[in-house]
């Protein structure tokens, strides 16, 4: 078994995951000693389940602030706590906790280690939702061509970070578009990025991106707005959009 580097923290952003939270955390605790849960204003009993545990640390947002906001709270906790490596993993049962030590150890050679569901095929891969896969492919290609990256999966939530690198980022996005801002800033700062393959696991459950963003076209426009804003804020002279929204190729 791969050993975790010293002072490693594993963090899970959680919102209304009462069905999964205990099983996921039980599995995570087998592979990570220090575990943080950021409860992003859950209203389904998740908070009560977390309160009954004594083996994880919990940060609570009184109201739902968004996936990106939950991750930013985890980033700040890792920075303030003096950790060397932060691993992030979702709490919906779509990531395999046994890979946590592998991700953390890979930070010896990278600033950001990102999971990729498309880097290799596994025997039991799920079929991804078509619209979500197309949006992911489109934004991944956009990031690669405009920022000189070599990503295969821009939106996988299973990641590991050198905390010293996290401290250089100035993230502001609170929703699901936060990874786009992160990739832009990582490219602008010349960070070392490594992808590791992970299985493609989708449960038979609906995910909400929040109100109007559940519409794929609206979500894609929002992602492009965040990408353009992030590129301008970083002062990058990136090429024009490869497939601008409204060109008839909306996912």
Buried (B, 14 or more C-beta within 10 A) or exposed (E): EBEBBEBBBBBBBBBBBBBBBBEBBEBBBEBBEBBBBBBBBBEEEBBEBBEEBEEBBBBBBEEBBBBBBBBBBBBEBBBEBEBBBBBBBBBBBBBBBEBBBBBBBBBEEBBBBBBBBBBEEEEEBBEBBEBBBBBBBBBBBBBBBBBEBEBBBBBBBBBBBBBEBBBEBEBEBBBBBBBBBBBBBBBBEEBEBBBBBBBBBBEEEEEEBEEEBEEBBBBBBBBBEBBBBBBEBBEBEBEEBBBEBEEEEBB
